[in-house]
Amino acid sequence: MKSGAVLPLVLGILLAVTFLLTSLLQMPGGVRRIAMRSVQKQQRIYDAESALIAYLEGFPEGYFKFPKVERGRLGPWAELSASVDSSRSIHVLAGIACDSACNMLKSPKLRREIYEGFKQQLNQEIMLVKPPLKLEIKSGNRRISYQNAGRIPSKALQVLDGDLTLDLEGKIPSGRFIADGSVEIRGNAEYDTLRVYARGPIYIRGSLLRGSVKIRFLEAFSEDRIEISSGVEFSGVAIARHEVAFPNGADKVMMLYPSFVMAAESANLPLDLKLDSVLIPDFIAGDLQLFQWSLQ
């Protein structure tokens, strides 16, 4: 939404509600009472949505008589919320708009801020798993393999003094993995959520013979480098210290909105091919751009 568009939008909503209330006054009493309750509920949702839109547009708190907007973080993204009633809120996920901040990423200082912020956040996210999922701890090289499994159970694993290989064929709701060595992800798998932290390199590889690797929500961090090969489809964040490489070319990888890849020590960011899919994680200052609304 362009700057300056929020005021007409809010006024339009209020005008529509006014017309609706006028029509309700002409209804029979019982129907009118039920309809009025429905309108009041809808009005509270409109107010919460309008509060979030006004916040994103930069209006100061109190400019409109809307609910207060709370700002937090969900993974690498900014999470904004505004209360609808005592039990429900409108939630928005947002990142930093690339058109306002991508040029800033030429700065080693800002790249380092994103690197360190994501490193800390992802490490905590993987280590502090919530029941019923438990973090398993294993030593030495580990390989997890499921073939023709259909639905694969969610898993959280820490590998000490070793490498980790995920060779899966099926669908997995959630995977959380942290390894002292390298992590290789391959096979014909669909991950709903995949969080990977490696002190060594990370390899995400599709296969022409066995199928592709699809990740609806990816968070990948390497203290070394990340390679994403052809046959991989993802949305999310991949950040490494030295480089994020596309051995078969970035055009062979499908990055869906919102996506962000970056190397802390390289200004040669592989972003220019698909800027329309880029959204920067919420670890630096910049204009917020939303990508998901929900009523919870």
TAHUUR-V755601 format. One line per field, one symbol per residue. ss: DSSP state (h for helix, s for strand, l for the rest). A space follows every 10 residues. Layout:
ss->???
This chain:
ss->llllhhhhhh hhhhhhhhhh hhhhllllhh hhhhhhhhhh hhhhhhhhhh hhhhhhllll llllllllss ssssllssss ssslllllss ssssssshhh hhhhhhlhhh hhhhhhhhhh hhhhhhhlll llllsssssl lsssssssss ssllssssss lllsssssss sssssssssl llssssssss ssssssssll lsssllslll slssssssss ssllssssll lsssssssss llsssllllh hhlsssssss ssslllllll llllhhhsss lllllllsss sssssl
